[in-house]
Amino acid sequence: MSAITIEALKKAGLQYGYSRTRRHPSTKSYIESNNNGVDFINLDITKKQLEEAILFLKSLHSAGKVILFVGVKPEIRQLIKETALSLNMPYVAERFIGGTLTNFPQIKKRVERLHDLLRKKEKGELSVYTKKEQLLFQREMDNLDHDFGGISTMNNLPAAVVIIDPRYEEICVKEALRCHIPVVALLNTDCKLENIEYPIVGNDGAVSPVRFVLETIKETLQQEIQ
């Protein structure tokens, strides 16, 4: 694993928390200072947390386990998608559908429906239908791909979930907890640390820190393949 330095964390902007009024009590011990009402996160702690999270993810990746990446905020969707695809892992970057984890068998049926329609289209089997029916099939495929395309390769529940901003992804965190799936999360000072097995306290509200965390995870796990 490449060395994670305080300088690199600071350059990425991971030290910026939210205002004191938005602070969740569980993050108090992770705050180094407060300047003009804005909390600044202790990057010594963030560094250790990121290193621990990556070691955990490495152990899963080395064992061939599946890791689900989740982040649906518009500004980070592409980062989530690119990271997951580069590691051949599933992702949710558009909308976390309720039941994705807790009702996975039903979700899997929707994914199988998508696969079935795609196979039929590829083989030309849909061409026997009217233009209106073909349009309806295409619309169904587009909707299924939008909702489930990122998890179309996930045959079973993941061994872990990587989440950006668990406050925003509250439903995913709750479902992971019910399914006993460990959560690795980049979270800011407005988030509750409870139920996050591997919290990484840092700025989750800007592209630069999110990119840094995801790229660090990606590069480390890719080294396992080489």
Secondary structure as UniProt FT lines:
FT   HELIX           6..12
FT   TURN            13..15
FT   STRAND          16..19
FT   HELIX           20..22
FT   HELIX           25..30
FT   STRAND          31..35
FT   TURN            36..37
FT   STRAND          38..41
FT   HELIX           43..62
FT   TURN            63..64
FT   STRAND          67..70
FT   HELIX           74..76
FT   HELIX           77..86
FT   TURN            87..88
FT   STRAND          91..92
FT   TURN            98..103
FT   HELIX           104..123
FT   HELIX           125..128
FT   HELIX           131..148
FT   HELIX           149..151
FT   TURN            152..153
FT   STRAND          160..164
FT   TURN            166..169
FT   HELIX           170..178
FT   TURN            179..180
FT   STRAND          183..187
FT   TURN            189..190
FT   TURN            194..195
FT   STRAND          198..201
FT   HELIX           207..225
//
